[in-house]
């Protein structure tokens, strides 16, 4: 199984992704392991985790996990869910119970935004073909013909990020999505919008596009993005620890964000206009429930899983989902990253298997992506 992954870019565009081969990532991890230095951690995972195949996968990839950092994992297979937690305690990798700890999941949020679109389509509150111009009572200078589907599959032509951040009062690169107001969005759409290609013609990953989609869907329901997610996904699935609002998370559950060196950094907040791009905070317990729901034959969850565009020869895109198909399997996946967290989710609906990996370390795809890949191979029949 050769599964492509998405790599996070640096702060300010970290929710943007480029497809890479898993074999490249595995090669990097091997090189890093071979070049390990005195900062590498030793491991007590053999004593803490019964499944030694899991232990090998974790030890191969987490030698540079910063002190006090955590990785939380859920594996769904054979009709059951298994949880694994790892932390670095004074340069020793140890097992830990962190299944109910809350992590930022970053761009995995986009999958949930796609499901909200599907819900509104199913309830005749929206159509995939209605345009961006129809969502606003002012005239867009360009891109009025962009459809909701094109926002959801990154073929809108919109850039990764809005280009008028110099107009954003209180903008802070350490929390770059927190204060982009509806007035800032209006200014962008009226005065600054510039498309990289005609709408619907090519794939270009856009946090801005998905943020606008979440914002307009919530406006259709006269609600906030949080309220819409609660009613469409979180409450029906009993995802009781999942939210877009940082203030709603119990402090005892919340994991501190870190950079690659183990320094504590800022949590990310999201203004309503950008919430659909990456605002969700969740636990692996809740994310396991979400994966299980995606195994079902449910009209709202089925539609986002269907291919709508090819991003390259290997990877296809649905409404929020990335899709990789091979001989005998079809993997739906998405990864994410914020200023102090990295995450990845993969599932095979046909085999009813899935893995989610959450970490409180920024830019940590080189570790958690191969872990996710190797674990899903491990649980595949």
LOMAR-912713 format. One record per residue (C-alpha): x, y, z. Coordinates in nm, 3 decimals, m for minus. Layout:
N
[site [X; Y; Z]];
...
END
This chain:
381
[site [0.000; 0.000; 0.000]];
[site [0.158; 0.325; m0.118]];
[site [m0.041; 0.604; 0.045]];
[site [0.038; 0.972; m0.019]];
[site [0.043; 1.220; 0.266]];
[site [0.014; 1.596; 0.296]];
[site [0.296; 1.800; 0.440]];
[site [0.232; 2.104; 0.653]];
[site [0.389; 2.436; 0.560]];
[site [0.522; 2.694; 0.802]];
[site [0.327; 2.919; 1.041]];
[site [0.057; 3.119; 0.869]];
[site [0.010; 2.855; 0.599]];
[site [0.039; 2.543; 0.814]];
[site [m0.310; 2.436; 0.721]];
[site [m0.196; 2.414; 0.356]];
[site [m0.080; 2.078; 0.221]];
[site [0.123; 1.924; m0.061]];
[site [0.099; 1.556; m0.151]];
[site [0.408; 1.342; m0.089]];
[site [0.473; 0.970; m0.117]];
[site [0.476; 0.768; 0.200]];
[site [0.799; 0.606; 0.086]];
[site [0.970; 0.944; 0.095]];
[site [0.846; 0.993; 0.450]];
[site [0.961; 0.648; 0.551]];
[site [1.303; 0.715; 0.401]];
[site [1.328; 1.037; 0.597]];
[site [1.234; 0.860; 0.918]];
[site [1.501; 0.595; 0.855]];
[site [1.764; 0.860; 0.791]];
[site [1.664; 1.051; 1.102]];
[site [1.677; 0.736; 1.309]];
[site [2.025; 0.659; 1.174]];
[site [2.144; 1.009; 1.259]];
[site [2.001; 1.016; 1.610]];
[site [2.206; 1.196; 1.871]];
[site [2.217; 1.231; 2.247]];
[site [1.879; 1.407; 2.245]];
[site [1.703; 1.088; 2.132]];
[site [1.475; 0.924; 2.382]];
[site [1.508; 0.575; 2.522]];
[site [1.194; 0.365; 2.548]];
[site [0.996; 0.174; 2.807]];
[site [0.711; 0.109; 2.564]];
[site [0.778; m0.265; 2.559]];
[site [0.665; m0.275; 2.920]];
[site [0.374; m0.034; 2.879]];
[site [0.211; m0.150; 2.553]];
[site [0.124; m0.520; 2.512]];
[site [0.130; m0.529; 2.130]];
[site [0.499; m0.537; 2.038]];
[site [0.429; m0.471; 1.670]];
[site [0.281; m0.137; 1.774]];
[site [0.580; m0.074; 1.999]];
[site [0.821; m0.121; 1.711]];
[site [0.629; 0.122; 1.491]];
[site [0.620; 0.384; 1.767]];
[site [0.985; 0.346; 1.863]];
[site [1.092; 0.372; 1.499]];
[site [0.928; 0.712; 1.464]];
[site [0.914; 0.884; 1.804]];
[site [1.281; 0.895; 1.909]];
[site [1.272; 1.276; 1.882]];
[site [0.939; 1.331; 2.059]];
[site [1.002; 1.636; 2.282]];
[site [0.994; 1.602; 2.658]];
[site [0.638; 1.614; 2.799]];
[site [0.491; 1.588; 2.448]];
[site [0.216; 1.337; 2.375]];
[site [0.084; 1.125; 2.091]];
[site [m0.270; 0.983; 2.113]];
[site [m0.389; 0.707; 1.879]];
[site [m0.713; 0.525; 1.810]];
[site [m0.730; 0.210; 1.596]];
[site [m1.068; 0.088; 1.473]];
[site [m1.084; m0.268; 1.337]];
[site [m1.280; m0.592; 1.378]];
[site [m1.568; m0.393; 1.524]];
[site [m1.364; m0.264; 1.817]];
[site [m1.157; 0.039; 1.911]];
[site [m0.810; 0.024; 2.063]];
[site [m0.632; 0.324; 2.216]];
[site [m0.260; 0.389; 2.248]];
[site [m0.099; 0.682; 2.425]];
[site [0.269; 0.777; 2.425]];
[site [0.454; 1.051; 2.613]];
[site [0.817; 1.144; 2.665]];
[site [0.898; 1.153; 3.036]];
[site [1.252; 1.282; 3.092]];
[site [1.376; 1.135; 2.764]];
[site [1.202; 0.802; 2.813]];
[site [0.907; 0.704; 2.592]];
[site [0.627; 0.572; 2.812]];
[site [0.272; 0.460; 2.757]];
[site [0.004; 0.692; 2.888]];
[site [m0.375; 0.709; 2.903]];
[site [m0.458; 1.015; 2.693]];
[site [m0.760; 0.892; 2.494]];
[site [m0.972; 1.170; 2.647]];
[site [m0.717; 1.449; 2.615]];
[site [m0.810; 1.731; 2.378]];
[site [m0.584; 1.817; 2.083]];
[site [m0.626; 2.064; 1.799]];
[site [m0.692; 1.860; 1.483]];
[site [m0.626; 2.142; 1.234]];
[site [m0.721; 2.072; 0.874]];
[site [m0.904; 1.748; 0.951]];
[site [m1.176; 2.005; 1.027]];
[site [m1.223; 2.037; 0.651]];
[site [m1.376; 1.689; 0.638]];
[site [m1.639; 1.803; 0.890]];
[site [m1.707; 2.114; 0.682]];
[site [m1.770; 1.889; 0.382]];
[site [m2.018; 1.686; 0.587]];
[site [m2.201; 2.004; 0.686]];
[site [m2.231; 2.090; 0.317]];
[site [m2.367; 1.742; 0.250]];
[site [m2.623; 1.780; 0.530]];
[site [m2.750; 2.108; 0.384]];
[site [m2.770; 1.950; 0.038]];
[site [m2.967; 1.655; 0.179]];
[site [m3.209; 1.891; 0.355]];
[site [m3.252; 2.111; 0.044]];
[site [m3.095; 2.409; 0.220]];
[site [m2.811; 2.426; m0.033]];
[site [m2.696; 2.287; m0.367]];
[site [m2.346; 2.200; m0.480]];
[site [m2.387; 2.423; m0.785]];
[site [m2.496; 2.746; m0.618]];
[site [m2.238; 3.021; m0.642]];
[site [m2.026; 3.225; m0.410]];
[site [m2.191; 3.546; m0.533]];
[site [m2.528; 3.412; m0.420]];
[site [m2.402; 3.401; m0.061]];
[site [m2.337; 3.776; m0.030]];
[site [m2.538; 4.094; m0.078]];
[site [m2.240; 4.279; m0.222]];
[site [m2.068; 4.228; m0.557]];
[site [m1.750; 4.020; m0.573]];
[site [m1.481; 4.166; m0.797]];
[site [m1.390; 3.815; m0.920]];
[site [m1.492; 3.457; m0.852]];
[site [m1.864; 3.513; m0.826]];
[site [m1.920; 3.192; m1.026]];
[site [m1.727; 2.973; m0.779]];
[site [m1.960; 2.697; m0.658]];
[site [m1.994; 2.547; m0.313]];
[site [m1.857; 2.220; m0.450]];
[site [m1.549; 2.401; m0.577]];
[site [m1.492; 2.553; m0.234]];
[site [m1.516; 2.203; m0.083]];
[site [m1.278; 2.031; m0.325]];
[site [m1.019; 2.309; m0.356]];
[site [m1.087; 2.389; m0.722]];
[site [m1.216; 2.743; m0.661]];
[site [m0.895; 2.915; m0.773]];
[site [m0.880; 3.098; m0.441]];
[site [m0.537; 3.124; m0.278]];
[site [m0.439; 2.935; 0.036]];
[site [m0.479; 3.247; 0.249]];
[site [m0.637; 3.590; 0.207]];
[site [m0.394; 3.856; 0.088]];
[site [m0.529; 4.146; 0.293]];
[site [m0.399; 4.050; 0.638]];
[site [m0.239; 4.396; 0.656]];
[site [m0.594; 4.525; 0.705]];
[site [m0.664; 4.290; 0.998]];
[site [m0.667; 4.477; 1.326]];
[site [m0.482; 4.282; 1.593]];
[site [m0.334; 4.027; 1.351]];
[site [m0.081; 3.801; 1.524]];
[site [0.125; 3.544; 1.332]];
[site [0.125; 3.323; 1.642]];
[site [m0.256; 3.297; 1.615]];
[site [m0.313; 3.386; 1.249]];
[site [m0.682; 3.294; 1.203]];
[site [m0.820; 3.448; 1.521]];
[site [m0.941; 3.791; 1.411]];
[site [m1.023; 3.777; 1.039]];
[site [m1.361; 3.946; 1.053]];
[site [m1.655; 3.944; 0.813]];
[site [m1.554; 4.302; 0.724]];
[site [m1.204; 4.178; 0.636]];
[site [m1.358; 3.906; 0.419]];
[site [m1.584; 4.156; 0.246]];
[site [m1.288; 4.381; 0.172]];
[site [m1.099; 4.085; 0.029]];
[site [m1.385; 3.972; m0.194]];
[site [m1.461; 4.324; m0.317]];
[site [m1.109; 4.462; m0.354]];
[site [m0.834; 4.201; m0.334]];
[site [m0.955; 3.872; m0.475]];
[site [m0.733; 3.722; m0.745]];
[site [m0.782; 3.367; m0.874]];
[site [m0.492; 3.142; m0.972]];
[site [m0.708; 2.972; m1.235]];
[site [m1.068; 2.985; m1.359]];
[site [m1.298; 2.824; m1.106]];
[site [m1.337; 2.449; m1.138]];
[site [m1.038; 2.393; m1.365]];
[site [m0.763; 2.281; m1.131]];
[site [m0.687; 2.177; m0.773]];
[site [m0.521; 2.429; m0.542]];
[site [m0.547; 2.379; m0.167]];
[site [m0.721; 2.674; m0.005]];
[site [m0.777; 2.737; 0.364]];
[site [m0.955; 3.055; 0.263]];
[site [m1.198; 2.867; 0.040]];
[site [m1.289; 2.617; 0.309]];
[site [m1.319; 2.894; 0.567]];
[site [m1.563; 3.078; 0.340]];
[site [m1.759; 2.756; 0.288]];
[site [m1.803; 2.695; 0.661]];
[site [m1.897; 3.058; 0.714]];
[site [m2.162; 3.066; 0.439]];
[site [m2.314; 2.733; 0.542]];
[site [m2.356; 2.857; 0.899]];
[site [m2.509; 3.180; 0.767]];
[site [m2.767; 2.974; 0.578]];
[site [m2.873; 2.819; 0.909]];
[site [m2.864; 3.149; 1.095]];
[site [m2.612; 2.991; 1.330]];
[site [m2.242; 2.987; 1.410]];
[site [m2.010; 2.725; 1.265]];
[site [m1.986; 2.571; 1.614]];
[site [m2.365; 2.547; 1.648]];
[site [m2.394; 2.389; 1.304]];
[site [m2.126; 2.129; 1.382]];
[site [m2.287; 2.047; 1.714]];
[site [m2.626; 1.983; 1.553]];
[site [m2.500; 1.804; 1.241]];
[site [m2.211; 1.594; 1.377]];
[site [m2.101; 1.629; 1.739]];
[site [m2.428; 1.582; 1.926]];
[site [m2.566; 1.297; 1.709]];
[site [m2.236; 1.107; 1.751]];
[site [m2.197; 1.186; 2.122]];
[site [m1.868; 1.362; 2.051]];
[site [m1.900; 1.537; 2.384]];
[site [m1.539; 1.658; 2.410]];
[site [m1.525; 1.806; 2.059]];
[site [m1.566; 2.176; 1.986]];
[site [m1.431; 2.465; 1.782]];
[site [m1.423; 2.693; 2.086]];
[site [m1.107; 2.680; 2.294]];
[site [m1.292; 2.831; 2.591]];
[site [m1.532; 2.536; 2.598]];
[site [m1.256; 2.282; 2.667]];
[site [m1.197; 2.170; 3.024]];
[site [m0.848; 2.286; 3.125]];
[site [m0.771; 1.945; 3.275]];
[site [m0.841; 1.781; 2.937]];
[site [m0.650; 2.030; 2.721]];
[site [m0.301; 1.936; 2.599]];
[site [m0.044; 2.215; 2.575]];
[site [0.083; 2.297; 2.224]];
[site [0.456; 2.264; 2.150]];
[site [0.705; 2.335; 1.876]];
[site [0.956; 2.075; 1.757]];
[site [1.199; 2.177; 2.031]];
[site [0.944; 2.125; 2.307]];
[site [0.878; 2.493; 2.371]];
[site [0.522; 2.578; 2.473]];
[site [0.353; 2.787; 2.204]];
[site [0.010; 2.942; 2.157]];
[site [m0.316; 2.763; 2.097]];
[site [m0.488; 2.873; 1.777]];
[site [m0.828; 3.042; 1.773]];
[site [m1.043; 3.087; 1.464]];
[site [m1.269; 3.372; 1.361]];
[site [m1.606; 3.269; 1.221]];
[site [m1.490; 3.340; 0.866]];
[site [m1.203; 3.090; 0.891]];
[site [m1.339; 2.832; 1.134]];
[site [m1.428; 2.583; 0.862]];
[site [m1.062; 2.552; 0.767]];
[site [m0.918; 2.416; 1.090]];
[site [m1.083; 2.508; 1.419]];
[site [m1.186; 2.173; 1.573]];
[site [m1.040; 2.046; 1.902]];
[site [m1.107; 1.680; 1.979]];
[site [m0.999; 1.357; 2.144]];
[site [m0.913; 1.021; 1.988]];
[site [m1.216; 0.879; 2.171]];
[site [m1.445; 1.118; 1.987]];
[site [m1.257; 1.083; 1.658]];
[site [m1.303; 0.706; 1.675]];
[site [m1.680; 0.762; 1.685]];
[site [m1.648; 0.983; 1.378]];
[site [m1.449; 0.717; 1.191]];
[site [m1.708; 0.452; 1.275]];
[site [m1.988; 0.675; 1.142]];
[site [m1.803; 0.707; 0.813]];
[site [m1.820; 0.327; 0.772]];
[site [m2.199; 0.342; 0.755]];
[site [m2.414; 0.374; 0.443]];
[site [m2.544; 0.718; 0.534]];
[site [m2.643; 0.967; 0.263]];
[site [m2.489; 1.265; 0.445]];
[site [m2.157; 1.089; 0.501]];
[site [m2.155; 0.914; 0.161]];
[site [m2.162; 1.226; m0.056]];
[site [m1.835; 1.380; 0.073]];
[site [m1.658; 1.048; 0.013]];
[site [m1.726; 1.055; m0.363]];
[site [m1.452; 1.177; m0.596]];
[site [m1.513; 1.521; m0.748]];
[site [m1.169; 1.613; m0.887]];
[site [m0.818; 1.473; m0.928]];
[site [m0.543; 1.667; m0.752]];
[site [m0.276; 1.459; m0.930]];
[site [m0.236; 1.115; m1.085]];
[site [m0.267; 0.938; m0.749]];
[site [m0.487; 1.146; m0.524]];
[site [m0.852; 1.233; m0.572]];
[site [m1.063; 1.477; m0.373]];
[site [m1.421; 1.459; m0.252]];
[site [m1.596; 1.723; m0.043]];
[site [m1.323; 1.773; 0.215]];
[site [m1.183; 1.419; 0.192]];
[site [m0.867; 1.317; 0.010]];
[site [m0.906; 0.978; m0.157]];
[site [m0.636; 0.730; m0.254]];
[site [m0.736; 0.413; m0.436]];
[site [m0.522; 0.108; m0.501]];
[site [m0.557; m0.262; m0.571]];
[site [m0.828; m0.379; m0.335]];
[site [m0.856; m0.075; m0.112]];
[site [m0.976; 0.286; m0.104]];
[site [m0.831; 0.510; 0.163]];
[site [m0.999; 0.832; 0.273]];
[site [m0.759; 1.056; 0.459]];
[site [m0.678; 1.403; 0.580]];
[site [m0.406; 1.548; 0.795]];
[site [m0.379; 1.871; 0.987]];
[site [m0.147; 2.107; 1.164]];
[site [m0.175; 2.419; 1.375]];
[site [0.088; 2.621; 1.561]];
[site [0.143; 2.348; 1.819]];
[site [m0.031; 2.032; 1.694]];
[site [m0.010; 1.776; 1.413]];
[site [m0.271; 1.515; 1.321]];
[site [m0.372; 1.258; 1.064]];
[site [m0.678; 1.039; 1.002]];
[site [m0.706; 0.746; 0.759]];
[site [m0.990; 0.500; 0.699]];
[site [m1.084; 0.223; 0.462]];
[site [m1.463; 0.212; 0.448]];
[site [m1.475; m0.121; 0.265]];
[site [m1.262; m0.297; 0.524]];
[site [m1.407; m0.093; 0.812]];
[site [m1.067; m0.005; 0.952]];
[site [m0.932; 0.333; 1.055]];
[site [m0.655; 0.507; 1.245]];
[site [m0.630; 0.857; 1.389]];
[site [m0.308; 0.999; 1.533]];
[site [m0.301; 1.326; 1.728]];
[site [0.009; 1.495; 1.868]];
[site [0.079; 1.820; 2.050]];
[site [0.389; 1.892; 1.842]];
[site [0.385; 2.129; 1.544]];
[site [0.525; 2.019; 1.207]];
[site [0.548; 1.658; 1.320]];
[site [0.422; 1.487; 1.003]];
[site [0.754; 1.307; 0.960]];
[site [0.669; 1.100; 1.269]];
[site [0.292; 1.066; 1.283]];
[site [0.225; 1.011; 0.911]];
[site [0.434; 0.693; 0.888]];
[site [0.293; 0.580; 1.225]];
[site [m0.059; 0.611; 1.086]];
[site [0.036; 0.434; 0.765]];
[site [0.215; 0.147; 0.941]];
[site [m0.064; 0.100; 1.195]];
[site [m0.335; 0.081; 0.929]];
[site [m0.125; m0.180; 0.750]];
[site [m0.086; m0.367; 1.077]];
[site [m0.462; m0.392; 1.135]];
[site [m0.547; m0.469; 0.772]];
[site [m0.648; m0.832; 0.716]];
END
